[in-house]
Structure formats: C-alpha cells, structure tokens
Amino acid sequence: MNTLLTDTPNQILRLTLYESRLYYPTQYTDYLIAMIHEEKSGYGASLYQVLNIVNETERITTLTIDTTDLTMAGRYQYIVYGQNSASNIDPDNPVVVGIVEIGWIYVTDASQGYIIPTIPIDSDIIYNGN
C-alpha cells in the first residue's frame, strides 16, 4: 500500500498505470487522481488533482502528487483516470477516457511515512548475527 503525508507538496507516488492503455482505443496524455477518505466525511476528506508524470514505463509510472489541500489523515480510496487535459479535475468531463486504476492509499500526518517498529528479542533466544 502506498503512503503519503498530509499537507506536503511534491511527493513521489508509484503506480502501475501504463498497462491499462491496452484496454482503451483512445490514447490519453494525462492522469487525474480522485482520493476520497474512506469515511467520506469532514474537512479535507477528498482530493482531485492532475498528476505530474516523472517517468512512465510499461511496468511502473512514477508521479508527483501535492497533498497541501489534504488535511485529514487516514485511509483513502483512489481512482486514477486517463484523460487528455492537463488541467481538468472533473471525472465526468468528456476529456476523461476512462478509469485506469482503483486502490487504497494511506495518508499519515506523522513526520515520516513509515515508522520502523521496535521488535524486542527475548534474552532466552540465542541470536547469531551471521
């Protein structure tokens, strides 16, 4: 699962978006992401944004996303649309070709995206560091 930080610009997001091009007869140039908080309530519970493509291969698409308008931490469902507009943020607009990927993103307000857990090793277990 991808993890993003709240209220943070220019974060890297890696998704598998290119493979969906095989299913649409119309090609598209841009990606629109819609992120909706799983409870769909409260201020800052959704984000609609055209993603900036950093690199795209047949296997992985590297994008940048800006979450400065996203203030609520939690789990968000994301829907990525293929479209032919660098400014449209409406999924119902005719420039949208179709849905490319659906999934979940965890958005945290912690200072780091992943916290390494402390795992204690019991003293009665012989541990060999090799």
Buried (B, 14 or more C-beta within 10 A) or exposed (E): EBBBBBBBEEBEBEBEBBEBBEEEEEEBEBBBBBBBBEEEEEEBBBBBBBBBBEEBEEEEBBBEBBBEEBBBBBEBBBBBBBBBBEEBBBBEEEBBBEBBBEEEBBBBEEEEBEEEEEEEEEEEEEEEEE
